[in-house]
Amino acid sequence: MSNLQQSNKKATIVQLTRFERALVLVTPPVLGLILGYFVPAIADWAASLPWFPFQGPLKLIASIQAGWTVIVTAFLGLIAGVWLTNEAIKDSLVITISDDEATLSIKSTKISFSKPDIASVFMDGKQLVLIGRNGLELARESFDSTPAPIADAFIGHGYPWSPEGDPFEADYRLWVKNTPDLPPALNALMKAREQALLGKDAESAKEIQREAGKLGVSIRDKGKFQYWRNADRIDKGDRK
């Protein structure tokens, strides 16, 4: 099943395939239902282990011998699975590409980028990256499906696709605390972003990344490390 769809305006939509969406819709609720059903048995076993945490709640669950207990816990597991499914669908990226602009939709956010403003498009692992004419990243969003249709769609609409990946790969430098080549304001942003990443606060990390972009610096992550580079303007005819 292809995850490319043609609309009446000949825009191309790239998103999860129907099979992938079906898996996302079905898997968490089913797993939640199964896990919930076995919660009383698991609680009874865990409560017998003195070193296991949450002994109070576990002993309380294990002490309830009523037949309806498994029904309640299974139902709660199902509800939790449905919630996870809803969050996963909201977090999945939908890309709409036309000859004039590219639109990225995720959660309740929809951002469009004019084709002339895009200097390079590429995949960085599982992330779609758009770079602007000023050399800074316009967008970096995760895409959990097969990346090949993304390349086909952008190339088909005449965008500057970079099959080799980031054209600025060699320009990135490892950030360490109080990097002398960065002004204090940017070092402070990088430090704050490091704390956000350690706290798994993705939204704050992304917002700080945007703030760094306003100061002319692009940031990317490799494992637990942050890398940075100064903006390098791309004009027509320059590298793509």
C-alpha beads as a LAMMPS data file, in Angstrom:
LAMMPS data file: protein, C-alpha beads

240 atoms
239 bonds

1 atom types
1 bond types

-500.0 500.0 xlo xhi
-500.0 500.0 ylo yhi
-500.0 500.0 zlo zhi

Masses

1 110.0

Atoms # bond

1 1 1 0.000 0.000 0.000
2 1 1 1.516 3.322 -1.049
3 1 1 1.495 6.231 1.333
4 1 1 1.417 8.738 -1.514
5 1 1 -2.015 10.183 -2.281
6 1 1 -2.887 12.599 -5.071
7 1 1 -5.464 15.283 -4.297
8 1 1 -7.577 17.212 -6.804
9 1 1 -5.022 20.043 -6.759
10 1 1 -2.279 17.548 -7.602
11 1 1 -0.632 18.015 -4.219
12 1 1 1.054 14.923 -2.815
13 1 1 0.283 13.792 0.716
14 1 1 2.827 11.611 2.513
15 1 1 1.728 9.979 5.748
16 1 1 1.454 6.619 7.502
17 1 1 0.122 3.889 5.228
18 1 1 -3.287 2.384 5.939
19 1 1 -1.594 -0.736 7.288
20 1 1 0.619 1.316 9.615
21 1 1 -2.348 3.351 10.823
22 1 1 -4.279 0.127 11.453
23 1 1 -1.393 -1.190 13.557
24 1 1 -1.288 2.038 15.541
25 1 1 -5.051 1.939 16.081
26 1 1 -5.228 -1.712 17.122
27 1 1 -1.962 -2.629 18.865
28 1 1 -1.972 -0.376 21.987
29 1 1 -5.619 -1.089 22.941
30 1 1 -5.137 -4.863 22.514
31 1 1 -1.902 -4.863 24.512
32 1 1 -3.512 -2.661 27.166
33 1 1 -6.472 -5.040 27.419
34 1 1 -4.206 -8.090 27.792
35 1 1 -1.878 -6.427 30.286
36 1 1 -4.822 -5.088 32.284
37 1 1 -6.348 -8.561 32.462
38 1 1 -3.191 -9.954 34.047
39 1 1 -2.587 -7.021 36.426
40 1 1 -4.129 -8.801 39.484
41 1 1 -1.942 -11.867 38.922
42 1 1 1.141 -9.705 38.381
43 1 1 0.351 -7.664 41.502
44 1 1 -0.031 -10.854 43.556
45 1 1 3.358 -12.117 42.368
46 1 1 5.149 -8.744 42.800
47 1 1 3.694 -8.270 46.297
48 1 1 5.470 -11.445 47.368
49 1 1 8.831 -9.836 46.583
50 1 1 9.829 -7.537 49.491
51 1 1 12.341 -5.622 47.343
52 1 1 9.766 -4.752 44.674
53 1 1 8.648 -1.073 44.796
54 1 1 5.053 0.099 45.328
55 1 1 4.315 -2.651 47.841
56 1 1 1.313 -0.768 49.257
57 1 1 -0.697 -0.503 46.003
58 1 1 0.393 -3.985 44.924
59 1 1 -0.802 -5.601 48.154
60 1 1 -4.077 -3.706 47.906
61 1 1 -4.721 -5.009 44.381
62 1 1 -3.616 -8.527 45.348
63 1 1 -5.974 -8.529 48.348
64 1 1 -9.032 -8.013 46.162
65 1 1 -10.204 -11.501 45.235
66 1 1 -13.473 -10.520 43.547
67 1 1 -14.075 -11.872 40.060
68 1 1 -14.808 -8.409 38.714
69 1 1 -11.242 -7.243 39.456
70 1 1 -9.814 -8.578 36.195
71 1 1 -12.694 -7.025 34.280
72 1 1 -12.005 -3.598 35.779
73 1 1 -8.219 -3.776 35.245
74 1 1 -8.688 -5.064 31.688
75 1 1 -11.060 -2.186 30.941
76 1 1 -8.594 0.323 32.404
77 1 1 -5.838 -1.210 30.274
78 1 1 -8.029 -0.847 27.203
79 1 1 -8.687 2.826 27.999
80 1 1 -4.948 3.420 28.469
81 1 1 -4.271 1.758 25.106
82 1 1 -6.859 3.921 23.344
83 1 1 -5.249 7.019 24.874
84 1 1 -1.812 5.920 23.641
85 1 1 -3.244 5.316 20.175
86 1 1 -4.746 8.798 20.091
87 1 1 -1.417 10.346 21.128
88 1 1 0.489 8.318 18.514
89 1 1 -1.869 9.409 15.716
90 1 1 -1.570 13.059 16.792
91 1 1 2.221 12.763 16.848
92 1 1 2.436 11.284 13.334
93 1 1 3.677 13.697 10.673
94 1 1 1.583 14.451 7.581
95 1 1 3.434 16.126 4.698
96 1 1 1.551 17.908 1.906
97 1 1 3.710 18.876 -1.075
98 1 1 2.626 20.965 -4.054
99 1 1 4.528 22.812 -6.765
100 1 1 4.262 25.984 -4.667
101 1 1 4.730 24.988 -1.038
102 1 1 5.342 22.202 1.460
103 1 1 3.144 21.885 4.542
104 1 1 4.042 19.901 7.651
105 1 1 1.154 18.953 9.952
106 1 1 1.701 17.396 13.369
107 1 1 -0.538 17.461 16.439
108 1 1 -2.551 20.681 16.068
109 1 1 0.251 22.530 14.272
110 1 1 0.375 23.157 10.549
111 1 1 3.296 25.085 9.021
112 1 1 3.754 25.872 5.327
113 1 1 7.012 26.734 3.581
114 1 1 7.143 28.426 0.189
115 1 1 9.107 26.449 -2.386
116 1 1 11.470 29.360 -3.274
117 1 1 12.390 29.660 0.429
118 1 1 13.580 26.049 0.616
119 1 1 17.224 25.525 -0.340
120 1 1 17.618 21.856 0.582
121 1 1 15.479 18.922 1.719
122 1 1 16.851 15.656 3.099
123 1 1 16.348 12.851 5.596
124 1 1 18.541 12.737 8.696
125 1 1 17.868 9.218 9.900
126 1 1 14.134 9.202 10.634
127 1 1 13.860 13.011 10.565
128 1 1 12.768 15.172 7.645
129 1 1 14.827 18.373 7.457
130 1 1 14.163 21.530 5.447
131 1 1 16.911 24.147 5.134
132 1 1 16.195 27.731 4.121
133 1 1 18.100 30.178 1.937
134 1 1 19.712 31.672 5.025
135 1 1 21.351 28.310 5.742
136 1 1 19.273 27.665 8.863
137 1 1 16.848 24.820 9.415
138 1 1 13.262 25.678 8.621
139 1 1 11.969 22.429 10.091
140 1 1 13.094 19.098 11.537
141 1 1 10.347 16.551 12.207
142 1 1 10.341 12.800 12.793
143 1 1 8.662 10.548 10.238
144 1 1 8.042 6.969 11.360
145 1 1 7.131 5.439 8.009
146 1 1 9.297 4.453 5.025
147 1 1 11.241 7.566 3.936
148 1 1 11.457 6.700 0.214
149 1 1 8.035 8.213 -0.688
150 1 1 9.160 11.527 0.827
151 1 1 12.078 11.755 -1.595
152 1 1 9.839 10.788 -4.528
153 1 1 7.281 13.440 -3.590
154 1 1 9.731 16.312 -3.165
155 1 1 11.673 15.410 -6.305
156 1 1 8.425 15.009 -8.250
157 1 1 7.429 18.575 -7.367
158 1 1 10.843 20.006 -8.205
159 1 1 12.265 20.647 -4.742
160 1 1 16.052 20.615 -4.133
161 1 1 16.326 17.148 -2.629
162 1 1 19.741 16.254 -1.157
163 1 1 20.232 12.470 -1.546
164 1 1 23.548 12.641 0.334
165 1 1 21.898 14.128 3.408
166 1 1 22.861 17.359 5.142
167 1 1 24.974 19.586 2.852
168 1 1 26.371 21.202 6.016
169 1 1 27.338 17.924 7.716
170 1 1 31.042 18.812 7.885
171 1 1 30.350 22.226 9.419
172 1 1 28.886 20.987 12.713
173 1 1 31.025 21.125 15.846
174 1 1 30.555 19.413 19.194
175 1 1 29.174 21.724 21.877
176 1 1 30.768 21.725 25.294
177 1 1 29.966 23.974 28.218
178 1 1 31.120 27.578 27.658
179 1 1 32.348 26.975 24.115
180 1 1 34.655 29.969 23.453
181 1 1 33.490 30.350 19.836
182 1 1 29.918 31.038 20.958
183 1 1 28.656 34.190 22.692
184 1 1 27.354 33.828 26.275
185 1 1 23.710 34.036 25.137
186 1 1 24.078 31.021 22.866
187 1 1 26.046 29.054 25.440
188 1 1 23.213 29.710 27.880
189 1 1 20.665 28.444 25.341
190 1 1 22.699 25.322 24.673
191 1 1 22.988 24.647 28.393
192 1 1 19.238 25.093 28.859
193 1 1 18.594 22.783 25.906
194 1 1 20.915 20.173 27.399
195 1 1 18.821 20.212 30.568
196 1 1 15.617 19.938 28.525
197 1 1 16.987 16.915 26.675
198 1 1 18.064 15.266 29.918
199 1 1 14.544 15.836 31.234
200 1 1 13.064 14.441 28.009
201 1 1 11.262 17.745 27.430
202 1 1 11.145 17.628 23.629
203 1 1 8.940 20.702 23.231
204 1 1 11.285 22.928 25.255
205 1 1 14.306 21.565 23.398
206 1 1 12.663 22.370 20.070
207 1 1 11.711 25.884 21.176
208 1 1 15.266 26.586 22.356
209 1 1 16.526 25.282 19.020
210 1 1 14.315 27.828 17.260
211 1 1 15.664 30.597 19.494
212 1 1 19.222 29.611 18.584
213 1 1 18.223 29.810 14.930
214 1 1 17.153 33.429 15.416
215 1 1 20.718 34.104 16.591
216 1 1 22.193 32.481 13.476
217 1 1 23.096 29.035 14.835
218 1 1 21.753 25.616 13.822
219 1 1 21.705 22.783 16.360
220 1 1 21.452 19.062 15.801
221 1 1 21.730 16.048 18.104
222 1 1 23.798 12.892 17.821
223 1 1 23.075 10.504 20.626
224 1 1 23.284 12.485 23.855
225 1 1 25.513 15.206 22.379
226 1 1 24.617 18.553 20.802
227 1 1 26.367 19.870 17.703
228 1 1 26.205 23.405 16.316
229 1 1 27.156 25.441 13.260
230 1 1 26.882 29.053 12.193
231 1 1 24.467 29.872 9.387
232 1 1 25.892 29.660 5.877
233 1 1 23.645 31.455 3.409
234 1 1 22.594 29.521 0.319
235 1 1 21.765 31.650 -2.693
236 1 1 20.492 30.484 -6.064
237 1 1 23.247 28.703 -7.868
238 1 1 25.085 27.823 -4.654
239 1 1 25.237 24.395 -3.068
240 1 1 22.018 22.477 -2.792

Bonds

1 1 1 2
2 1 2 3
3 1 3 4
4 1 4 5
5 1 5 6
6 1 6 7
7 1 7 8
8 1 8 9
9 1 9 10
10 1 10 11
11 1 11 12
12 1 12 13
13 1 13 14
14 1 14 15
15 1 15 16
16 1 16 17
17 1 17 18
18 1 18 19
19 1 19 20
20 1 20 21
21 1 21 22
22 1 22 23
23 1 23 24
24 1 24 25
25 1 25 26
26 1 26 27
27 1 27 28
28 1 28 29
29 1 29 30
30 1 30 31
31 1 31 32
32 1 32 33
33 1 33 34
34 1 34 35
35 1 35 36
36 1 36 37
37 1 37 38
38 1 38 39
39 1 39 40
40 1 40 41
41 1 41 42
42 1 42 43
43 1 43 44
44 1 44 45
45 1 45 46
46 1 46 47
47 1 47 48
48 1 48 49
49 1 49 50
50 1 50 51
51 1 51 52
52 1 52 53
53 1 53 54
54 1 54 55
55 1 55 56
56 1 56 57
57 1 57 58
58 1 58 59
59 1 59 60
60 1 60 61
61 1 61 62
62 1 62 63
63 1 63 64
64 1 64 65
65 1 65 66
66 1 66 67
67 1 67 68
68 1 68 69
69 1 69 70
70 1 70 71
71 1 71 72
72 1 72 73
73 1 73 74
74 1 74 75
75 1 75 76
76 1 76 77
77 1 77 78
78 1 78 79
79 1 79 80
80 1 80 81
81 1 81 82
82 1 82 83
83 1 83 84
84 1 84 85
85 1 85 86
86 1 86 87
87 1 87 88
88 1 88 89
89 1 89 90
90 1 90 91
91 1 91 92
92 1 92 93
93 1 93 94
94 1 94 95
95 1 95 96
96 1 96 97
97 1 97 98
98 1 98 99
99 1 99 100
100 1 100 101
101 1 101 102
102 1 102 103
103 1 103 104
104 1 104 105
105 1 105 106
106 1 106 107
107 1 107 108
108 1 108 109
109 1 109 110
110 1 110 111
111 1 111 112
112 1 112 113
113 1 113 114
114 1 114 115
115 1 115 116
116 1 116 117
117 1 117 118
118 1 118 119
119 1 119 120
120 1 120 121
121 1 121 122
122 1 122 123
123 1 123 124
124 1 124 125
125 1 125 126
126 1 126 127
127 1 127 128
128 1 128 129
129 1 129 130
130 1 130 131
131 1 131 132
132 1 132 133
133 1 133 134
134 1 134 135
135 1 135 136
136 1 136 137
137 1 137 138
138 1 138 139
139 1 139 140
140 1 140 141
141 1 141 142
142 1 142 143
143 1 143 144
144 1 144 145
145 1 145 146
146 1 146 147
147 1 147 148
148 1 148 149
149 1 149 150
150 1 150 151
151 1 151 152
152 1 152 153
153 1 153 154
154 1 154 155
155 1 155 156
156 1 156 157
157 1 157 158
158 1 158 159
159 1 159 160
160 1 160 161
161 1 161 162
162 1 162 163
163 1 163 164
164 1 164 165
165 1 165 166
166 1 166 167
167 1 167 168
168 1 168 169
169 1 169 170
170 1 170 171
171 1 171 172
172 1 172 173
173 1 173 174
174 1 174 175
175 1 175 176
176 1 176 177
177 1 177 178
178 1 178 179
179 1 179 180
180 1 180 181
181 1 181 182
182 1 182 183
183 1 183 184
184 1 184 185
185 1 185 186
186 1 186 187
187 1 187 188
188 1 188 189
189 1 189 190
190 1 190 191
191 1 191 192
192 1 192 193
193 1 193 194
194 1 194 195
195 1 195 196
196 1 196 197
197 1 197 198
198 1 198 199
199 1 199 200
200 1 200 201
201 1 201 202
202 1 202 203
203 1 203 204
204 1 204 205
205 1 205 206
206 1 206 207
207 1 207 208
208 1 208 209
209 1 209 210
210 1 210 211
211 1 211 212
212 1 212 213
213 1 213 214
214 1 214 215
215 1 215 216
216 1 216 217
217 1 217 218
218 1 218 219
219 1 219 220
220 1 220 221
221 1 221 222
222 1 222 223
223 1 223 224
224 1 224 225
225 1 225 226
226 1 226 227
227 1 227 228
228 1 228 229
229 1 229 230
230 1 230 231
231 1 231 232
232 1 232 233
233 1 233 234
234 1 234 235
235 1 235 236
236 1 236 237
237 1 237 238
238 1 238 239
239 1 239 240
